Amino acid sequence: MRQEYYFQQMNRAQQSVYRAMLDGFRAASSGFPVLRLSGSELSDILFRLRLDYPEIFYVSGFKYRFTDTSDCVQILPEYMFERKKIREHQKALESRIARLVRPAQNLSDEEKERYIHDFICENVTYDKLKKQYSHEIIGPLQQGIGVCEGIAKTVRILCSRLGLECVIAISEANPEKKIRYRHAWNVIRLGKHWYHLDATFDNSLGRYGEKRFDYYNLDDQRLFRDHQPLVYPVPQCTDGNRFYYKESRLSLTKLEDVGKRLAAVLRKKQRYFVFHWRGGALNRSILEEIFSEASRAAAQKEKFIRMSVNVPQAVVELTVEDFIQKEEICMEDANEGEVE
């Protein structure tokens, strides 16, 4: 399923350039004419084109030239690879994508989303060096590494191949909050509603131990607790009932419930218990009470607790340990994946 979301947001002149760029890049052309627009507008069209078409992974930029009397400019693409190498990568990526989507073809839309999310969390490592190909699908799909842009594009193309409506969202940088780069994630449609899915943030939170779903099917209100304003508008996400922990009955309001649920985890000899807390603001006092309640339950099995917390999303991860850890309560940071 192909959704040209950003194409639909453009005026006719921009759409004309979008189509010409798409044809020229697909042919790996060394140059082609487009309607004359400003350089910044041409760059913006290319950026949005690649959000709609992540398979154009090999385009790194362009130069252009024109004459004063011309209504067109000549686009001179800059490619990451030579034409022969582009074709080799395209063939390898198509084969990889086909193998990935085959087991999920007959799943429900909800199961397809979970399949894609879990693929990212289990197979992709965040690239702190931010290599160029990590911003494209070639990073996560061929190298097993990526930054948020490459991860969001990978989610987008897998959704497209599995018939899910999906848009890539881009937020602004905020130097005042020490957020140096833009950030990318996805908005996915399930039934009549759209939901935010930030696989990069969930992926990064996995480094604390358990696979995470803190940014899985969020509405606007919850997502923008720790995401910056959007660069381009995306479909509104107004339904707050599909949040993963809420749907999975892992949203707790009472301290005694923490102890009871952790005791059940201990009986099963599991190491992790992750839940959403909605019993009040997660201030230091509440966190210490949750930690104490969990520690009492763990002590029944002669175990100890390490606790990590995603404060903006009010998600707590309890890890069962055999020995006392130095840092008992850790504040998590999911914000690893800004687009440069």
RAFEN-V395861 format. One record per helix or strand. SS is the DSSP state (H for helix, E for strand). FROM is the first residue (numbers start at 1). LEN is the number of residues. Records with the same first field share a line. If there is no record, write none. Layout:
SS->FROM-LEN / FROM-LEN
This chain:
H->5-4 / 12-15 / 39-14 / 83-20 / 109-15 / 132-4 / 137-7 / 148-14 / 175-3 / 199-10 / 220-4 / 244-4 / 255-13 / 284-16
E->32-4 / 59-7 / 72-8 / 125-2 / 145-2 / 166-6 / 174-1 / 179-1 / 182-9 / 193-5 / 216-3 / 230-1 / 251-2 / 272-6 / 304-7 / 315-7 / 329-3 / 338-2
